[in-house]
């Protein structure tokens, strides 16, 4: 069995690029080398179609998180938390909450109450459509 090299030298790379056949020590080691050719991107494909390029992603589930604040506490303090305990956070009342999309900070907003549920009203978008992989918004 032939010994496999883990790294190619500059000469070996040049030999691969310049020739279609690279030979080893015996006929069992002959390897045919071909250049890779990629097809042109189809203009009608979903990826290249501009504003329609993300429609196929519309039903992909994503996690949206609204971070009210955070704090660092010791394990002892966590074990003492119970009903009625107050955990002080690093944000003040009325300060915008951070909104994360799949773990990435994308917006800020205000906490609102809708019926008996809490919600977040988005007040600031922190990423551009281009950063999100979306087409630019035309005004």
Residue pairs with C-beta under 8 A, 6 or more apart in sequence:
2 24
2 25
2 28
2 29
5 12
8 16
15 22
16 22
16 33
19 33
20 32
20 33
20 34
21 30
21 31
21 32
21 33
22 30
22 31
22 33
23 29
23 30
24 30
24 31
41 47
41 48
42 48
43 49
46 52
46 53
46 55
46 56
47 53
50 135
51 135
53 135
54 133
54 134
62 101
62 102
63 100
63 101
63 102
63 103
64 99
64 100
64 101
65 99
65 100
65 103
66 97
66 98
66 99
66 100
66 109
66 111
66 120
67 97
67 98
67 99
67 100
68 89
68 91
68 97
68 111
69 89
69 90
69 91
69 97
70 89
70 90
71 87
71 88
71 89
71 90
73 87
81 87
91 97
96 108
96 109
96 110
96 123
96 124
97 108
97 109
97 110
97 111
97 120
98 105
98 107
98 108
99 105
99 106
99 107
99 108
99 109
99 120
99 122
100 106
101 107
104 127
105 126
106 125
106 126
106 127
106 132
107 122
107 123
107 124
107 125
107 126
107 127
108 122
108 123
108 124
108 126
109 120
109 121
109 122
109 123
109 124
110 120
110 121
110 123
111 118
111 119
111 120
112 118
112 119
112 120
112 121
113 119
128 136
129 135
129 136
129 137
130 136
